[in-house]
Amino acid sequence: MNVKRCVVVTGVAGFVGSNLARRLLDRGYTVKGIDNLSAGTLENVDGRVEFHEADIRNPEIYPLFEGADAVFHLAAKTCLPECVNKPLEAASMNVLGTLNVLEAARIADVGKFIYADTSAEYEGIHEFPTREEEIRPIGVYAASKHSGAAFCESYRELHGMNVTIVRYFNMYGPAQDWRRVIPPVMSSFIIRMLQGDRPIIYGTGEKRRDFIYVEDVNDFHLVVLEDQRANAKTYNVGSGMNFSVNEVYQLVEELLKTGLRPLYKPDLPGEAEVTLADITAAKSLGWEPRVTIGEGLRRTIDYLRSRVPKAKVSVPSHT
Ligand SMILES: NC(=O)c1ccc[n+]([C@@H]2O[C@H](COP(=O)([O-])OP(=O)(O)OC[C@H]3O[C@@H](n4cnc5c(N)ncnc54)[C@H](O)[C@@H]3O)[C@@H](O)[C@H]2O)c1
């Protein structure tokens, strides 16, 4: 008998959740999606998702977990400056929200719980590539995600829940929240350059980031979901390579050929100088990143080209 397995995805209207839901549906899962649309948009949500507009902090979500085989808990307050400006709200969403989703999964006896953690947990660690064992969160966002992860570990020990923690590095790709005041670096460069504006670099541009394309992360999501060896573990999910912000600008410029030079502005405080994932553990499950940064940027440009408001200058179209 071919019974469709059901997966709950919180944060389904956001960048990662919407891409993940599509991938799960294409693989034959049914997806129940939860999002309060505080940051995500309905436009992102695949029509096949059973969508519920709800807040993860509300016990009204509990019945949605009944009969589910797995949960991907992605909903969170993710905008770093907003977390600094509204720390109580960040804690409410990322800590209490996570605890409420854990409760929902525990009560419904869901077999697998996957928590979206962040490389921001490594802010105070200066060993590269960075392994999973040691963390040192500093900022409000990192501390709130860390507290959520601590409850995940607590439920793993206390209730024997099968909780796997995936610690993403800088993900990029289609559906990233490009409407933000300061969008993530790649989307920011592409949007400004498509509109004929100079891309803005905060600081010298020499900070290095481990960027990973969203579909590579989805490959790993499927491994975590389907391979029992991943049960109750913690994994870095990065590319194992890093690029400086200046190098990213060069790569985008090579694809768009705008002739626009970056505009350098004062550094944003509280950001790590370097991130670089040790992905040995993830690779031991047979996974590895497949999308090069050039290809990932090309796909992201194709997506954004059809969505950002009209360019002020003519930019050669990519085929
Ligand atoms: N994108 C990255 O590079 C990255 C890196 C590390 C970790 N993460 C983690 O991955 C997860 C997804 O990130 P993303 O980039 O898709 O972020 P996103 O902001 O695009 O999506 C988060 C979604 O959660 C929803 N949400 C927020 N609070 C909610 C609440 N109280 N109730 C219901 N829904 C709520 C938002 O509306 C949004 O759709 C987050 O947990 C984030 O911490 C992302």
The ligand as a Gaussian input file, in Angstrom:
#p B3LYP/6-31G(d) Opt

LIG

0 1
 N       18.215000      31.562000       5.439000
 C       19.351000      31.265000       6.047000
 O       20.448000      31.478000       5.501000
 C       19.336000      30.609000       7.407000
 C       20.572000      30.370000       8.032000
 C       20.574000      29.778000       9.279000
 C       19.376000      29.415000       9.886000
 N       18.188000      29.676000       9.274000
 C       16.959000      29.271000       9.970000
 O       16.097000      28.658000       9.025000
 C       14.740000      28.949000       9.331000
 C       14.052000      29.532000       8.113000
 O       14.736000      30.715000       7.723000
 P       14.276000      31.563000       6.455000
 O       15.496000      32.136000       5.842000
 O       13.332000      30.779000       5.639000
 O       13.496000      32.759000       7.183000
 P       12.184000      33.542000       6.720000
 O       12.131000      34.753000       7.577000
 O       12.171000      33.682000       5.238000
 O       11.007000      32.527000       7.122000
 C       10.544000      32.379000       8.449000
 C        9.040000      32.196000       8.367000
 O        8.536000      32.020000       9.696000
 C        7.317000      32.728000       9.803000
 N        7.081000      33.040000      11.214000
 C        7.808000      33.863000      12.009000
 N        7.298000      33.898000      13.238000
 C        6.210000      33.083000      13.225000
 C        5.240000      32.725000      14.201000
 N        5.289000      33.237000      15.446000
 N        4.264000      31.867000      13.855000
 C        4.195000      31.346000      12.597000
 N        5.071000      31.669000      11.631000
 C        6.069000      32.535000      11.944000
 C        7.509000      33.968000       8.944000
 O        6.293000      34.561000       8.523000
 C        8.316000      33.405000       7.776000
 O        7.477000      32.994000       6.723000
 C       14.768000      29.885000      10.530000
 O       14.522000      29.121000      11.675000
 C       16.172000      30.437000      10.540000
 O       16.582000      30.760000      11.850000
 C       18.139000      30.269000       8.042000

